[in-house]
Amino acid sequence: MKAFRNVITGMLIVCLVMIQVPMAWAQGCDDGPQVTAQAAILIEASTGRVIWEKNADEEHYPASTTKMMTGILGLENIGPRTEVFISPHASGTEDCFLDIRAGERMTAEELITGMLMVSDNGAAVAVAEQVDGSVPAFANRMNAKAKELGMENTHFENPNGLPNPNHHSTVRDMAKLAKYAMENPKFREIVGTKNRRIQWAFPANKQLQVENTNKLLGNYKGMTGIKTGWTSAAGGCLAASAKRNGVELIVVLMKTPTPDDRFRDAEKILDYGFSHVTMVKGISKDRVAQNVWVKNGKQASTTAHLVSDIDYPLINNESPEKYSVSYDIPRVVSAPVKEGEIIGKAVIKYDGKSVGSVDIAAGKVNKGASIGSWLVGVFEGLLVRL
């Protein structure tokens, strides 16, 4: 009898184990994609809403994904036809895949394009020197921009991502940078280009056919960018974006064991995202226009507007009714105000929790004098409290 009870008990244990194993496996599947990267994050591109993450605030070397910052700052601060001089410092930098030589010149557009496509470290130095005269000065600009973008755990020491103990970031921060950079049409065009011929300004007959280091371009459906990174210290790094059926996703990952692992991981994460996210129409940018008072200007006000429509990402059939939007806009700004200058944000909330934002830009106001603008300055305190 005792032996019979032991057999029955053993059979029950086996059955329970068999039941628990698939349950545990299913729970593991719910946790998201299984990847080799030590840190990874997936966001919806228009709002920045986080879809999935793994160790998103863990600090790592970003390697050449750093060049996203260098590229966007170069595009924002150098005219595309400006000829950039290649210094001995730039040409002597490790890993110059464009074969740039001291004394040569390239237009900013060709230089930045080549830098982003083939991840040329010397080209990044040349961009830094053109914008601010030196790498340390440009690094200060990079860090100021990082602070502006809310990159709280990032510090840049150079424009190319070569290893430095004080050069670090997180996938959450780099996703914020990738989102911002991809809102620039020229940046988006460059990082979405698979093959291109790069032309020198001097010598005029020098050209180079280049291929983007992002192997997912042309090989993963809907791929739109963005930037690779690899050093032995950083491991494999990648920022990749893809768009399908009106949904654009950005994945950033760091510290994969091999260069190829970063691409395999990105595919898994993007596949996961596209199977879990849909978009619904929210607010048209044409419907949001708010007056902002201007002091020290030739006119007393300007109009603030959304830079893009707000569409709501729904994860696993969420309810769009739980979305809300609030506007963080100053009542008074000071001239001069550039056309399209970002002065605020539309904060997007789901079920009361902030999940993303869309920038709010202003119309142009020149610095100068007008009675209305003078009155704005006089009554600024009152206007702010209204």
Summary of the structure (lengths in Angstrom):
residues: 386
radius of gyration: 25.0
end to end distance: 86.1
largest distance: 103.4
contacts: 1322
relative contact order: 0.13
helix: 37%
strand: 31%
